[in-house]
Amino acid sequence: MSMIDRLLRTMDRIAPPHAVFAHCDLPCGVYDPAQARIEAQSVKAIQEKHNASDDPDFRQRAINIKEERADLVKHHLWVLWTDYFKPEHLEKYPQLHEMFWKATKSAGEAKKTNDEAVGQRLIDEIDKIAEVFWETKK
């Protein structure tokens, strides 16, 4: 028997395992579309700074950071979509799937462009998701 096996057996005697049930990953209140919005605001601000600069090194750093922020937007949106929203939300708000699809596609597009209109569109799409989110929290 390995040391890990012995440790696990000891831990089972001290605190026997038991089933825990929850309707989400963590207690309610930890999800918020604001996380995605903050990253989207960063994307747009970086696009603006990139476009205002003539320094090629600065512009390249801005692109790298913007791409990271856009990926974080997608991450926060997908966590919200897959972990927070439930089938009953989709029944009441059938446009949710399309809203998330558009927002994540815009985040992907923002990675590829420095068009500030794309950054603003991303923010606007997140705001629409946030409206539905806060309706479900009532």
SVG drawing of the C-alpha trace seen along z (x, -y; Angstrom):
<svg xmlns="http://www.w3.org/2000/svg" viewBox="-40 -59 49 61">
<polyline fill="none" stroke="black" stroke-width="0.4" points="0.0,0.0 1.4,-3.4 1.8,-6.3 -1.0,-8.2 -3.3,-5.2 -2.5,-5.1 -3.1,-8.8 -6.4,-8.6 -7.6,-5.7 -6.6,-7.7 -8.4,-10.7 -11.6,-8.6 -11.6,-7.5 -11.1,-11.1 -13.7,-12.7 -15.7,-10.1 -16.6,-11.3 -20.1,-12.4 -22.1,-13.7 -22.6,-17.4 -25.3,-18.8 -25.5,-22.2 -27.2,-23.7 -24.1,-25.5 -20.3,-25.3 -20.3,-27.6 -23.0,-29.2 -25.2,-31.7 -24.0,-35.2 -20.5,-34.5 -21.5,-35.0 -21.6,-38.4 -21.4,-39.6 -19.4,-42.6 -16.3,-40.5 -16.7,-40.1 -17.6,-43.7 -14.5,-44.9 -12.3,-42.9 -14.3,-44.1 -13.8,-47.7 -10.1,-46.9 -10.2,-45.6 -11.8,-48.8 -9.4,-51.0 -6.4,-49.1 -7.8,-49.5 -8.0,-53.2 -4.5,-53.5 -3.1,-51.3 -4.8,-53.5 -3.5,-56.7 0.2,-55.5 2.9,-55.6 5.3,-53.5 5.5,-50.1 6.8,-48.4 3.9,-49.9 1.4,-48.9 2.6,-45.2 2.4,-45.1 -1.1,-46.5 -2.1,-43.8 -0.8,-41.1 -2.6,-42.4 -5.8,-43.0 -5.8,-39.4 -5.4,-38.2 -8.2,-40.4 -10.5,-39.3 -9.8,-35.6 -10.8,-36.5 -14.0,-38.0 -14.8,-34.7 -13.9,-32.8 -16.1,-34.9 -19.0,-34.7 -18.7,-30.9 -18.6,-30.4 -21.7,-32.5 -23.4,-30.7 -22.4,-27.1 -22.4,-27.4 -25.0,-30.1 -27.8,-29.9 -30.1,-26.9 -32.8,-25.4 -35.5,-27.4 -33.7,-30.6 -33.5,-29.6 -37.2,-28.8 -38.0,-32.3 -35.3,-34.0 -35.0,-32.0 -32.7,-34.7 -30.0,-33.8 -28.1,-31.3 -27.9,-33.8 -26.9,-36.6 -24.0,-34.6 -23.0,-33.4 -22.9,-37.0 -20.9,-38.2 -18.3,-35.5 -18.0,-35.9 -17.4,-39.6 -14.8,-38.9 -13.1,-36.7 -13.4,-39.4 -11.9,-42.0 -8.8,-39.8 -8.3,-40.2 -9.0,-43.9 -8.3,-47.3 -11.6,-48.7 -13.0,-50.5 -16.5,-49.9 -16.0,-46.2 -14.9,-46.8 -18.0,-48.9 -20.2,-46.3 -18.7,-43.7 -19.5,-45.9 -23.1,-46.5 -23.7,-42.8 -22.4,-42.0 -24.8,-44.7 -27.7,-42.9 -26.7,-39.7 -26.4,-41.5 -29.9,-42.8 -31.2,-39.2 -28.8,-38.1 -30.2,-40.7 -33.8,-39.8 -33.0,-36.2 -31.6,-37.3 -34.9,-39.0"/>
</svg>
